[in-house]
Amino acid sequence: MIEKIDIGNKCVECNEDTSFGSGRFVNRIPASVDTTCGDKEYEIEGYLCPECNQLECDRCDNLIGVDEDITPWSLGLEEDEFEDGAYRVHSECLTSKEKMIGEKNNG
């Protein structure tokens, strides 16, 4: 049986405070992680802070902020990846061609 542990306003990844006034309140999202200690299973419930919720850019390997990633679908393309095999990139990492496609399809 999985035991649930609520850590309140703490981030389930870095354990930093995400409460109002902490500097991590904006863009935090409810989250949980599963972990095992010995033969016991736990579900840790809390939040995911904006820093831990960032994703790596497939082109420059820098982190992309929450909801700032660009995918082929974002540009109105039906492909699962860009021509170079990338899937999730910064807007700064888009090629000129990709920027033009995005402007054409998204106004």
N, C-alpha and C positions, 0 to 999 in steps of 0.2 A: 504494500500500500504506500502511495506517495504522500508524504507529509508536506503541507503547504506552510511556508513561512513568509509573512508579510513584513517587508523591511521599510514600509512607509514611503517616505519621500526620497529614499536613497536610490542611486542608479544601480541596476542589477549587474552591470559590468564593472564599473570603477568604484562603486560604493560611495561616490560623492553625493552631497546633499543637493536635491533638485527643488527644494521648497521655494516659495515666493521669497524674493530677496537674496537668493543664493547666487544669482547670475546664471543659473541653469534651468530656471523655471520655464522660460519661453522655449517652445519647440520640444519640450520633453514629451515622451509618449509612454502610456502604460505598457509594461513589459513583464515578462517572466522568463526565467531560465531553469532548466532541470539540471540537477547535479546529484552525484552519488558520493556517499561517505561510508566506506565499508560496505555493508550489505543494505544500507538504508538509502532510499531515494527521496529527494526533496525537490519541491518546486518553489523557487524563490520569487516572490512577487514584489514589484516596486515600479520603478520607471526606468526608461533609457534616456540618458541625457543627450543633448544635441551633439556633443563631441563624440560619444560612443556610437551614435547613430549615423555617422558619416560613412561614405563608401569610397573606395579607391577608384580613381579615374583609370580606365584601361589604356590610356595613351601616355599620361605623364606620371602616373602612380601617386599623385598628390590626392588628398582627401577632398571629397565633394560634400558640401553642406546639405542639410535636409532639404529635400524637394528642389534641389538645384541641378540635378543630373539630367543629361540629355541622352535619350536612346533613339534608335531609328524610328520607333513608334511616335516619339515626341515630335519628330519632323514630318510625320505623315507618311513615312515609308512603311511598306509591308514586310520588309526583310527582318530577320532576327538579329542581324549584326550589320555594322558598317562594312565598306569594301575591304578595310584592313583587318577585319575580324573583331574589332572593338565593339562593345555593346553599350557601356555606360561611360560618358565623358563629360568634362567641363564644357561650358559654352565656349571658353577660350580655346579649347582643343579641337573645335569643329574645323573642318577644311572649308575653304571658300565655296566649293561646290555644295557642301552640306548646309552651309549658312544660306545660300541662295535657295535651295530646296525648301528649307524651313520657312523662309520668308514667303515663298510662293504658296506653300501649302497652309501656313498658319496666319498669313496676313501680316 
